[in-house]
Amino acid sequence: MSSIQNNPNLIVRYLQKPATEFTKGDLIRYIEEREIEMLNFRYVAEDGKLKTINFMVTSPDELDMVLSTGERVDGSSIFSYLEPNSSDLYLVPRYKTAFLNPFAEVPSVDLLCSFYTPDGEPLESSPENILKKAKKQFYKETSMSLKMMGELEYYVMSPSHEAYESSENGYHGAEPFTLYEKLRVEAIKLIARCGGMVRFGHAEGGRFNYHGKYYEQHEIEFSPVDPEDASDQLVIAKWILRMLGKKYNVNVTFIPKVSLNQPGSGMHFHFLAEQAGHNMMIENGELTSTALKMIAGVLDMAPALTSFANTTPISYIRILPGQRAAHHICWGKQNRSTLVRVPLGWNNKQPLGALLNQQEAEQVNYAFRQTIEYRGSDGSTNPYLFSAALIVAFMNGLSDTEAIKKSDKYLCESNLFLKDGQQEQPYKQLPMSCFESAEMLESHRHFFEEDQVFPKSIINHTILKLRSFNDKELIENFRTYGENQELLALIDEYLHYM
């Protein structure tokens, strides 16, 4: 059976062509022949949530017009840094993102959109366009293309369950010892139907009762794809999980921390660079100079990257020392306590499944699967902006003649999750508050603004936003005194902020 015939995206299957080849005519044909009644334009606003405009499909001409020209919107209500006196924008659909809405009672096709100015130019400050500019600049400088993917961790919250008082690690737990496997499985199915390239999902380590609620942690991991597609699938996945939370009468939250000394939720990003279809991260089972330079670039800029990776005060509670989240600026091979990790790869020439099952198999090179993982980001991340920031860091490393030496200096082989005082570490640490993160962005802003990837307005806005939290003393208070009523209030405030 071909990949098209077996594709979970119902529009792909109906049209018998990949989503990247969708045309306006294809979508009109699908909408007319499948008797679709509603067209929804979706976009990600400044708050990182998926917004929507609903169009009733009333006539072929109207449908053709809106798909061709988009719709005008009030940009100042979407992005606070745009002035109301000149904020009209065009919202234009990206045809390849079309999917059949799995929750709509009225048959509906949804599309993600991009922003354009009255002059017909991409809005320089919109997150999806900043990522597009970063990707183009990376290719221009290196002749390499990038792939990225996210690991999306989340908690399902429900009333306390006496049967689940055990604080044992819930990692890869299965029914009947986990309550919300069905929700996760349904989410995976629906994300795939909406175009997401899901690899797998599983229960994560967090599972506990706390202040009258039961918390159960899960994770969904995606496949490496084009950076723009990787961000698209993350925002759609978060929307689907929240919609399923509503269906199951539970809360789904991507908040970085729900309790001190309980596992926090990250949104780790994996990346790799390719040239002519060849993975440039690894050669003959060893990391290449390209990989080492990209790692060094990320670690050099790690303090400033928190401005896009950790955007709320609760983010910095997750990376406090002792909370078992990466906060030392270093990297390691298969070391989950480091900020950047090189995951276990597939370097065996013969597949292990064939060896285990005593079957002959052709020698296949699975090195294309090797990625490098950034473990510091969390659910407060706007994936478009953070992916763009990572790409800036890659370019910084690749252009640095001292990057290989720096990668040696940053390498860590020890366990960094030991308690304070058990082991001294030579590595610098990430900022410990939004306020400190803003200071780091200010000192590194020239890297982001170079080649006009990040507009000055976005850097200014990000710095002001981070400083506005005024959280330097707040985070130090939790570090010194531990959990208190103020933390509970903070968790309630940010439970659905992201």
VENSULBEL-V886379 format. One record per residue. RES is the residue in three letters. D_CENTER is the distance of its C-alpha to the mean C-alpha in Angstrom with 1 decimal. Layout:
# VENSULBEL-V886379
RES_D_CENTER ; RES_D_CENTER
This chain:
# VENSULBEL-V886379
MET_31.6 ; SER_29.5 ; SER_25.8 ; ILE_26.4 ; GLN_28.7 ; ASN_26.4 ; ASN_23.2 ; PRO_21.7 ; ASN_21.0 ; LEU_24.4 ; ILE_24.7 ; VAL_24.2 ; ARG_26.8 ; TYR_29.2 ; LEU_29.1 ; GLN_29.2 ; LYS_27.0 ; PRO_23.4 ; ALA_21.1 ; THR_21.0 ; GLU_24.7 ; PHE_24.9 ; THR_27.4 ; LYS_28.6 ; GLY_31.6 ; ASP_29.6 ; LEU_27.8 ; ILE_31.2 ; ARG_32.9 ; TYR_30.3 ; ILE_30.5 ; GLU_34.3 ; GLU_35.0 ; ARG_32.7 ; GLU_34.0 ; ILE_30.7 ; GLU_31.6 ; MET_28.6 ; LEU_26.1 ; ASN_23.0 ; PHE_21.2 ; ARG_17.6 ; TYR_15.6 ; VAL_13.0 ; ALA_15.2 ; GLU_15.2 ; ASP_14.3 ; GLY_10.9 ; LYS_12.7 ; LEU_13.8 ; LYS_17.5 ; THR_20.2 ; ILE_23.7 ; ASN_26.1 ; PHE_28.7 ; MET_31.7 ; VAL_32.7 ; THR_36.4 ; SER_37.6 ; PRO_36.8 ; ASP_37.4 ; GLU_35.0 ; LEU_32.3 ; ASP_32.9 ; MET_32.9 ; VAL_29.7 ; LEU_27.8 ; SER_29.7 ; THR_29.4 ; GLY_26.6 ; GLU_27.4 ; ARG_28.0 ; VAL_26.1 ; ASP_26.5 ; GLY_24.0 ; SER_25.2 ; SER_24.1 ; ILE_20.5 ; PHE_20.2 ; SER_22.5 ; TYR_23.3 ; LEU_25.1 ; GLU_28.8 ; PRO_30.3 ; ASN_33.3 ; SER_31.2 ; SER_28.1 ; ASP_28.7 ; LEU_25.9 ; TYR_25.7 ; LEU_22.8 ; VAL_22.9 ; PRO_21.4 ; ARG_19.6 ; TYR_21.7 ; LYS_19.5 ; THR_17.0 ; ALA_19.9 ; PHE_19.9 ; LEU_22.4 ; ASN_21.4 ; PRO_21.7 ; PHE_22.7 ; ALA_25.1 ; GLU_28.8 ; VAL_29.8 ; PRO_28.7 ; SER_25.9 ; VAL_23.8 ; ASP_20.5 ; LEU_19.1 ; LEU_16.2 ; CYS_18.0 ; SER_18.2 ; PHE_20.5 ; TYR_23.9 ; THR_26.6 ; PRO_30.2 ; ASP_31.1 ; GLY_28.8 ; GLU_26.5 ; PRO_22.6 ; LEU_21.8 ; GLU_21.1 ; SER_19.1 ; SER_16.8 ; PRO_13.1 ; GLU_13.0 ; ASN_16.2 ; ILE_15.3 ; LEU_12.7 ; LYS_15.6 ; LYS_18.1 ; ALA_16.2 ; LYS_16.0 ; LYS_19.7 ; GLN_20.8 ; PHE_19.4 ; TYR_21.3 ; LYS_24.3 ; GLU_24.6 ; THR_23.9 ; SER_24.6 ; MET_21.6 ; SER_18.6 ; LEU_15.1 ; LYS_12.8 ; MET_9.2 ; MET_7.2 ; GLY_4.7 ; GLU_6.9 ; LEU_6.8 ; GLU_9.9 ; TYR_12.1 ; TYR_15.9 ; VAL_18.5 ; MET_21.3 ; SER_24.9 ; PRO_28.5 ; SER_29.7 ; HIS_30.8 ; GLU_33.8 ; ALA_33.3 ; TYR_30.0 ; GLU_31.3 ; SER_30.6 ; SER_28.1 ; GLU_27.9 ; ASN_24.6 ; GLY_22.9 ; TYR_20.9 ; HIS_21.2 ; GLY_23.7 ; ALA_25.1 ; GLU_27.4 ; PRO_29.8 ; PHE_28.2 ; THR_25.0 ; LEU_25.1 ; TYR_22.0 ; GLU_21.6 ; LYS_22.8 ; LEU_20.1 ; ARG_17.4 ; VAL_19.4 ; GLU_19.9 ; ALA_16.2 ; ILE_15.7 ; LYS_18.7 ; LEU_17.7 ; ILE_14.2 ; ALA_16.2 ; ARG_18.8 ; CYS_16.5 ; GLY_15.5 ; GLY_12.5 ; MET_13.2 ; VAL_13.0 ; ARG_14.6 ; PHE_15.4 ; GLY_15.1 ; HIS_17.1 ; ALA_18.3 ; GLU_17.1 ; GLY_19.6 ; GLY_19.9 ; ARG_22.9 ; PHE_25.4 ; ASN_27.5 ; TYR_27.3 ; HIS_29.4 ; GLY_30.2 ; LYS_26.8 ; TYR_25.5 ; TYR_21.9 ; GLU_20.3 ; GLN_17.0 ; HIS_15.1 ; GLU_12.2 ; ILE_11.0 ; GLU_10.1 ; PHE_9.8 ; SER_12.0 ; PRO_11.6 ; VAL_12.2 ; ASP_12.7 ; PRO_9.9 ; GLU_10.7 ; ASP_10.7 ; ALA_7.4 ; SER_6.0 ; ASP_8.9 ; GLN_8.5 ; LEU_5.4 ; VAL_7.7 ; ILE_10.6 ; ALA_9.8 ; LYS_9.7 ; TRP_12.8 ; ILE_14.5 ; LEU_14.1 ; ARG_15.6 ; MET_18.3 ; LEU_19.2 ; GLY_19.5 ; LYS_22.0 ; LYS_23.8 ; TYR_24.1 ; ASN_25.2 ; VAL_22.7 ; ASN_20.0 ; VAL_16.3 ; THR_14.5 ; PHE_11.1 ; ILE_13.4 ; PRO_13.0 ; LYS_16.7 ; VAL_19.3 ; SER_22.2 ; LEU_23.4 ; ASN_24.1 ; GLN_21.9 ; PRO_18.5 ; GLY_15.6 ; SER_12.1 ; GLY_9.3 ; MET_5.6 ; HIS_6.9 ; PHE_6.3 ; HIS_9.4 ; PHE_11.5 ; LEU_15.0 ; ALA_17.6 ; GLU_20.2 ; GLN_23.7 ; ALA_25.9 ; GLY_23.7 ; HIS_24.2 ; ASN_21.5 ; MET_22.3 ; MET_20.8 ; ILE_23.7 ; GLU_27.4 ; ASN_29.9 ; GLY_27.7 ; GLU_27.1 ; LEU_24.4 ; THR_25.4 ; SER_26.1 ; THR_23.2 ; ALA_20.8 ; LEU_22.6 ; LYS_22.6 ; MET_18.9 ; ILE_18.5 ; ALA_21.1 ; GLY_19.6 ; VAL_16.3 ; LEU_18.6 ; ASP_21.0 ; MET_18.5 ; ALA_16.6 ; PRO_18.5 ; ALA_17.5 ; LEU_13.8 ; THR_13.7 ; SER_14.6 ; PHE_11.1 ; ALA_9.3 ; ASN_11.8 ; THR_13.2 ; THR_15.6 ; PRO_18.6 ; ILE_17.4 ; SER_14.6 ; TYR_17.6 ; ILE_19.4 ; ARG_16.8 ; ILE_17.5 ; LEU_21.2 ; PRO_23.5 ; GLY_24.4 ; GLN_21.3 ; ARG_20.2 ; ALA_16.9 ; ALA_16.9 ; HIS_18.6 ; HIS_21.0 ; ILE_20.2 ; CYS_21.0 ; TRP_20.0 ; GLY_21.5 ; LYS_22.0 ; GLN_20.8 ; ASN_20.9 ; ARG_18.3 ; SER_19.7 ; THR_18.8 ; LEU_15.9 ; VAL_15.5 ; ARG_16.6 ; VAL_18.1 ; PRO_17.8 ; LEU_21.0 ; GLY_21.6 ; TRP_24.0 ; ASN_26.9 ; ASN_29.8 ; LYS_31.6 ; GLN_32.6 ; PRO_30.1 ; LEU_30.4 ; GLY_30.8 ; ALA_33.9 ; LEU_35.3 ; LEU_34.9 ; ASN_36.5 ; GLN_39.2 ; GLN_38.4 ; GLU_38.8 ; ALA_35.8 ; GLU_35.4 ; GLN_33.9 ; VAL_30.4 ; ASN_28.0 ; TYR_24.6 ; ALA_23.4 ; PHE_21.1 ; ARG_18.7 ; GLN_18.5 ; THR_15.2 ; ILE_14.5 ; GLU_11.9 ; TYR_10.8 ; ARG_11.1 ; GLY_11.4 ; SER_8.2 ; ASP_8.0 ; GLY_7.4 ; SER_9.3 ; THR_6.8 ; ASN_7.2 ; PRO_4.5 ; TYR_8.0 ; LEU_9.9 ; PHE_8.1 ; SER_8.0 ; ALA_11.5 ; ALA_12.5 ; LEU_11.7 ; ILE_13.9 ; VAL_16.5 ; ALA_16.6 ; PHE_17.2 ; MET_20.0 ; ASN_21.4 ; GLY_21.8 ; LEU_23.2 ; SER_25.8 ; ASP_26.8 ; THR_30.1 ; GLU_29.7 ; ALA_26.2 ; ILE_27.6 ; LYS_29.7 ; LYS_26.8 ; SER_24.8 ; ASP_28.0 ; LYS_28.1 ; TYR_24.6 ; LEU_25.0 ; CYS_25.3 ; GLU_26.8 ; SER_27.5 ; ASN_25.9 ; LEU_24.5 ; PHE_24.1 ; LEU_27.9 ; LYS_29.2 ; ASP_30.1 ; GLY_33.5 ; GLN_33.4 ; GLN_32.2 ; GLU_32.1 ; GLN_29.2 ; PRO_29.6 ; TYR_26.0 ; LYS_24.8 ; GLN_22.4 ; LEU_19.4 ; PRO_20.4 ; MET_21.2 ; SER_20.7 ; CYS_19.3 ; PHE_22.7 ; GLU_22.7 ; SER_19.3 ; ALA_20.9 ; GLU_23.8 ; MET_21.8 ; LEU_20.1 ; GLU_23.7 ; SER_25.0 ; HIS_22.5 ; ARG_22.1 ; HIS_24.3 ; PHE_21.8 ; PHE_19.2 ; GLU_22.1 ; GLU_23.7 ; ASP_24.1 ; GLN_23.0 ; VAL_19.3 ; PHE_18.6 ; PRO_21.5 ; LYS_23.5 ; SER_23.1 ; ILE_19.3 ; ILE_19.9 ; ASN_22.8 ; HIS_21.0 ; THR_18.2 ; ILE_21.0 ; LEU_23.1 ; LYS_20.4 ; LEU_19.6 ; ARG_23.4 ; SER_24.2 ; PHE_22.8 ; ASN_25.7 ; ASP_24.3 ; LYS_25.8 ; GLU_28.7 ; LEU_26.7 ; ILE_24.4 ; GLU_27.5 ; ASN_29.3 ; PHE_26.9 ; ARG_27.1 ; THR_30.9 ; TYR_31.8 ; GLY_29.0 ; GLU_28.2 ; ASN_30.1 ; GLN_30.4 ; GLU_28.4 ; LEU_25.3 ; LEU_25.8 ; ALA_26.1 ; LEU_22.9 ; ILE_20.9 ; ASP_22.6 ; GLU_21.7 ; TYR_18.0 ; LEU_17.6 ; HIS_16.3 ; TYR_15.5 ; MET_11.7
